[in-house]
Amino acid sequence: MDIVFKAFWCGCAAVGFAILFNSPARALFAVFLCGSLAGFLKFSVLLPGVGGGIIMASAAGAAAVGFASIPVSHWRHVPPIVISIPSVIPLIPGSFAYRTILGLISFVSNTEMEVLTKTAHHGVMTFFIILALSLGVTLPMLLFRIESVKKVNYSLPDWWKKK
């Protein structure tokens, strides 16, 4: 039940970012659904029974949003990026980035190696989580090579069909 609660708040945060970015009102419900989906998948992969790390969890949530934003954007008559970008912003690793900056500030006055290794760890984690989010959102759109959602062909490719 805790995952559903967190997913709900991820959806609310996504709607907040969509409003901040002046998204059309017709897209807000879709942004909420995709943001909730991203949060649900992220926190599901982070469960101890699943055993996924934060990078894999963020990539799974972003990829789900990337794939879901294509048909949902057709349904709401907006570009896929209007739905996908606000939906993944709640997944951005704010705590890792904050700890990286704090480590850099404290490293100026405290030159211990432990401070540097923790700072480097947090910086690398921030980088890879943001890389996973950006690849997860953009790869579905690049795979379908769409310029307009209305041109997406949902049928099987010719080589897949039996002749």
N, C-alpha and C positions, 0 to 999 in steps of 0.2 A: 504494500500500500504506500510505502514511502517513495517508491519510484514513481508512482502515478502522481503523487503530490509534487515531486520535483519536476516532473514533465509538465504539469499544469503551470508551474511558475516559469518554466522555460518558455512556454507558449505565451504567457503574459509579457515576459521581457521582450520576446520577439515582436509582439504587437506594439509595445512601447517604442522599439527601434524603428518599426515600420512607420509609425506616426511621426517620429522624429525626422525620418527621411522623406516625408510628404508622400507616402504611398497612397494610391487611391483607396477610398473606403471599401470598394467592392473586393479588395484583396486582403483586408484585415483578417477575416475569418480563415482564409486559406493560410495566411502567415501564422496564425495561432495554431492551426492543425499541424503544419510542417514544423514549427518550433517545438510543439509538444512531442511530435514524433522523434525529432532529433534528441531532445532531452530524455525521452523514454529509452531510446536505443543506447545512448551514452551511458546512462546509469544502469541499464541492464547488463551491458558488457563489463561494467566495473564491479559487478557482483562477485563475491569470492568464489562462488561455484563455477562461474564462467571463466574467470582467470585472465581476462583481458586487461591491458594496461590503459593508461589515460590516452596515449597516442592512438591506439587501436580503437578505443571507444569513441574518440572524437572523429576519427576517419569514418567509422560506421554510421554515426549520426549524420555527418555531412554528406556522405554518399547517398544515404536514404533521402535526405532533403533534395539533393541534386536530381535523383531519379524521379522523386515525387513532384518536383516543381514543374516538370515538363507537361504532364497532362493536367495538373491543377491550374497552371497558368492559362492553358487553353480554356478551361472551364470558367475562369474568372476574367478572361480577356485582358491579360496583362503579360508583359514579357516575363520569362522564367526568373530573371535576376531580381525582379521586384519581390518575388516570394522567397527565393533561396537565400539571399544575403541577410535580410533581417532575421531569418529563421536560424542561422548558424552563429550570429553574433553572441547569443548567450553562452555558446560553447567556448568562447575565447578564454584562454588561461590567464586570467587577471592576477591570480595569486602567484603564479610562477614569474610573471613579468615584474610584479611588485618586489618579489624577493630578489630578483636579478638586480634591479635598480638599487635596492637597499644594500645588497652585497657590494656593488660597485662603489657606493658612497662610503661604506664602512671600510672597504679595502684601501681607500686613500689614507686613512689614519691608522688602520690596523693591517699590517702587511703579513699576517700569518697565512700559511699555505692553505689551511682549512677554510678560511673565508673565501679564498680564490677558487678552490675546488667546488664549494657549494654554489658560489656565484656562477661558475661555468656550467655546473649541472642544471641549475634553474634556467640559465640562458639557452642551453641546448634543448631542454624540454620545451620551453616557450617556442623556439624556432620550429621544432618538429611538429608540435601540435598545430601551430598556425599553417605549416606546410600541409599537414593532413587535412585540415579544414578547407584550404583553398583547392587542393586537388580533388577532394571529395565532392565539392560543389561544382567545379568546372568540368571534370572528366565526363560526366553524363552528357553535358551539352556538347562537348567536343566529339564524343562518340557518335551522337546522333547528327552532328554537323548541321544544326538547324539555324536558320535565319529567322524563321517564323514558326511558331508552334503548329500552325495549321498545315505546314508541309511535312510533318512527321509521319512516316509510314510505319504503322504498327504491325504490318504483316511480316511473315517470315522471309528471310532472304531466299533467293532462287536456289542456291546451292544446298539449302536445308530441306527443301521440298523434294519429295520423291517424284521421279519422272516416269 
